Amino acid sequence: MTFLTMSEFVQGLLIFWVFLVELLLFFNFFRYLQIGKRRSNWRCIVLCLTNFSLLQILLQQMQGEFLCPIVLPLWLLVLIIVLFTVFAVAEQYRVAKWNRSHVSATSVKEALDALPMGLCFALTGGLPLLINEKMEELALMLFQKPLSDAKETWEKLSGGQVKGLIQGGAEPIYELADSRVYGFRRERLELKEGVVYAIFATDVTEEYSKTRELAEKQKMGGIINARLKSLLGTIEYVTMSRELLQLKVALHDNLGRSLLAAKRYILNPEGGDPKALLEIWKQNLNHLIGEAPEDWQVPYYIAKKEAATLGIDLQIVGTLPEEEAILPVIDQAISTHVINVLRHANGHVAMVHIWEDEKEYSITFTNDGDAPTGKLHETGGLGNLKRQVEALGGSMELSAEPRFKMILSIPKGRTRHGMENSDRRGF
């Protein structure tokens, strides 16, 4: 039995088998070219040519052409094909074994493709030398085209010319359409062959998310801290008012006892000691007319103490109002101004200038810190302060150029009732 006596289906299967063996031998030949093994190269060339000759003979015989008159028995033909298959598989095994024990350009490329970060190595002019799969993916998502010019790509990234920019400059950061965030960095590498530029892309999604969350928490913490400081000042006011009330109650009790003792003496002069009664009245009168106010009873004591505690030099030019209804609002304004100088302006001096005429007070707040970079918003402490000032019939103006300035205009002669209403609305 020979190849010619077989059916066309069997002939086709044998030819397809030989063709697959030829492909495997050809692949091994190119792998040996890459790794530079000359002896194995020659062996693969001989095997490829011999197997290719067999393939051509079988194709010609199948088509009825007999350029080669040799017709092998079927068993011998199958044996030859099996031997070629064994040789091809053995060469493939040698290539795989060499790859496991040596570093080649292909293994380096495969290792770079497995990295989670993007890499691109290019010449000074921008011609890419090596790009891994992650960088190719990022280039398609950012530019909608493959990375062909590394220099142009970096100029667009660092210049903020790509959609999704978070931060430009020497280390740009971009947010992709799938919400992932990548940071890019370029380094100059000096090799023996010349200068090469490397562009790195690192996934910073988690770090960016944590940073943004931390910034929001810091902002909220600053607001809470300002409120706590204001509340501490209020608590100190309440404590001092309670102590003052206790003093008034004690003085009231002393006056009551003095009046009772005087009444008894008037009704029964023989039953009392006039010298002791006179001494009691002298003590009470001294409390009423001779006692100087304590430090904490002086207006704006809390605001000044708070500024000193925070390390802010509070400079007051002019005389601050001491009207009962206006005093709490000005005190709150000074406290808010001191906190803003410390938190937002990074300053050390808070200035307050007071002018007044027959109708109103005009109070200007400035500082030595940084000028505001954006539009001023009347929120938080400034918003509450504006509501309190307007409740007194006054106005508040803010200016950012050339430096921060806040001007309060408050009419004179406000009642305590109006102030209480403003306190409730401001809270």
GUVEX-752034 format. One record per residue (C-alpha): residue in one letter; x, y, z. Coordinates in steps of 0.02 Angstrom, whole numbers, plus 50000, padded with zeros to 5 digits. Layout:
N
AXYZ;...
This chain:
427
M500005000050000;T500685017049948;F500205035149961;L499405034649788;T498245020249833;M497505029749981;S495905039849970;E495985058549945;F495415061450124;V496865051350196;Q498075059550076;G497475076550134;L497695071950317;L499495066350287;I499905082250189;F499125092950328;W500185083550457;V501765087250359;F501245105350341;L501035107550531;V502745099750560;E503475112150434;L502695126850528;L503425120750693;L505155118750617;F505045136050539;F504565143550708;N506045135050792;F507195142050657;F506665159950695;R506825157150883;Y508615151050858;L508965166550755;Q508365177450900;I509395168751033;G510945167350919;K511255148550922;R512115145250753;R512325126250765;S510495123850806;N510085135950665;W510935124850535;R510075109550603;C508385118050590;I508765123850412;V509155105950357;L507575099250440;C506505113150365;L507155110350188;T507005091350198;N505225092050267;F504755105250139;S505395093949999;L504325079650064;L502815091150070;Q503075096449889;I503265078249831;L501645073049916;L500705087949843;Q501315083949667;Q500875065449683;M499145069949747;Q498895080949591;G499515066949476;E501225074349440;F502745063049457;L504255074549449;C505005063249582;P504715045149527;I505025038049700;V503435031049780;L503725025549959;P502715012150046;L501425019350162;W502245012650321;L503915020350273;L503095037050231;V502195037450398;L503815032950488;I504735047450403;I503345059650449;V503385053450630;L505285055850635;F505115073750571;T503775076750703;V504915070250841;F506355081250778;A505215096650776;V504545093350951;A506305090251016;E506905106950943;Q505415115551022;Y505865107751189;R507665113951172;V507045131651137;A505855131251287;K507235124451400;W508415138151344;N507095151551378;R506865145251556;S508715146751596;H509205162251496;V508635180351478;S508185185551302;A507375200651222;T505745190951211;S505765186151394;V506125204251442;K504655210151336;E503525197051415;A504075202251589;L503745220651551;D502025216451481;A501605207651644;L501955223251748;P500435232851816;M501275249451773;G501505257251602;L503255258651527;C503905267251372;F505745268851322;A506125280851180;L507535290151095;T507815308851117;G506815312750961;G505305303051026;L505495286650929;P504865272551044;L506065258251075;L504995247751192;I503185249751249;N502315237351363;E500485232451349;K499905243451494;M500645259151415;E499845254751248;E498165252851337;L498355269751424;A498845278351261;L497285271751174;M496175277651319;L496965294951330;F497345298851148;Q496215286451055;K497735280950952;P499325270450978;L500865278651053;S501995282850906;D502915298450967;A503475298051149;K504085316251147;E502415322951085;T501485311751206;W502455318351355;E502235336551301;K500345334151295;L500315325151463;S501395337751556;G500525352551471;G498795346951527;Q498155345051348;V497275328451380;K495515325651446;G495425320351628;L496815331551694;I496975332151884;Q498735339151899;G499955344951766;G501805348851772;A503305337451792;E502245323351867;P500525324651786;I499025314951852;Y497525310051746;E495855301751779;L495315289351645;A493555286451581;D493385270951693;S493795281551849;R495555274751868;V496875287751909;Y498655286651839;G500195296951879;F501525299451744;R503385302651765;R504845304451644;E506675300451677;R508255303151573;L509365287651562;E511165288651501;L511725272151424;K513285267051328;E512305267551166;G511635285151202;V510275294451296;V508585286051319;Y507015293351399;A505865282451503;I504035286751537;F503215277951684;A501335276851719;T500805271251893;D499055267351955;V498725279552099;T496835277352109;E496835271952291;E498095285152344;Y497125298852255;S495495293052333;K496275292952507;T497055310152479;R495405317652423;E494505309552570;L495825316352689;A495665333852615;E493785333452641;K494015327552820;Q495305341152852;K494105354152784;M492705347652892;G493895346653041;G494375364953014;I492545370053016;I492205359853173;N493785366953255;A493225384753219;R491505380853291;L492275372953445;K493375388153475;S491865399453459;L490905388053576;L492325388253703;G492255407153702;T490375406453729;I490605394153872;E491875405653953;Y490645420053937;V489275409354017;T490435404254158;M490925422154194;S489115427754186;R488645414154310;E490025419754428;L489435437754410;L487655432354447;Q488245423354605;L489125439354660;K487545449354629;V486515436754727;A487755437454871;L487725456454868;H485825456254864;D485795444755016;N487005456155108;L485915471355070;G484375461755127;R485195457155292;S485775475255315;L484015481655287;L483295469155412;A484605473955541;A484235492555513;K482365489355531;R482605480355695;Y483715494355760;I482425507555713;L481025497855799;N482085493555950;P483635504755967;E484115497056134;G484215479356059;G485555483055926;D487365488555907;P487445504555801;K489335502555770;A489125484855699;L487655490555591;L488685505055524;E490125493455481;I488965482055381;W488305496655280;K490065502955245;Q490565485955174;N489045485155060;L489325502854996;N491155499154960;H490615484254852;L489425495354755;I490495510754721;G492285506554757;E492645489954670;A493585490254503;P493035477754367;E493965461354349;D494985457554192;W493665445654125;Q492335459154144;V493215470454018;P492365470353845;Y493195459453710;Y494235450253839;I493865433153762;A494285438353583;K495945446153637;K496395431153742;E495975419253600;A497095429053479;A498555428353601;T498295409553625;L498335406553437;G499925416953416;I499055431053320;D499555449053356;L497885458153371;Q498125476753334;I496625487953371;V496655505953309;G495255516553383;T493975512953517;L492885497553502;P491005499953531;E490375495553704;E488515496353673;E487695481053747;A486825475953585;I488335478653471;L489705471553583;P489345452853552;V489325455353362;I490995464553360;D491715451453477;Q491155437753357;A491875447553209;I493585448853293;S493575430253336;T493095425253158;H494415436853085;V495785429653195;I495345411753148;N495295416052961;V496985424652972;L497725408953047;R496855396052937;H496715404052765;A497945418652757;N499395410652852;G499645427552935;H500275433253104;V499485450553126;A497615454553127;M497215473153114;V495575481353166;H495245499853127;I493725508653203;W492945524853142;E491325532253206;D490195547053178;E488535552453252;K487565538753163;E488615523053145;Y490215513453176;S491335508553030;I492535494253073;T493855487852949;F494735470952969;T496385467552877;N497905456152901;D499715453652846;G499425436452769;D499235429852592;A497945437852479;P496445426852432;T496705417352269;G494885415052222;K493185422752245;L492675426052425;H491165416552487;E490125421952636;T489955404652713;G490305397252885;G490855410253011;L490735424652887;G488955419752841;N488405419353022;L489275436053054;K488395444252906;R486695438552969;Q487055445753141;V487645462353069;E486115463752956;A484985459753104;L485665475653185;G485245485653028;G487055485952969;S488025479052820;M489595468852785;E490745470952633;L492155459352579;S493605463652463;A495045452652399;E496075465452302;P497435470052331;R497265461452500;F495865454552606;K494755467752685;M493125466252782;I492115481852825;L490675481852950;S489485496552957;I488355496153112;P487155509953161;K487225516753338;G485865515353468;R485325497353441;T484255489153576;R484615473153667;H483005465753597;G483635467553420;M485275459253469;E484395444353547;N483425441853388;S485015442153285;D485825429653403;R484415417453374;R484465419353186;G486365418053179;F486405401953278;
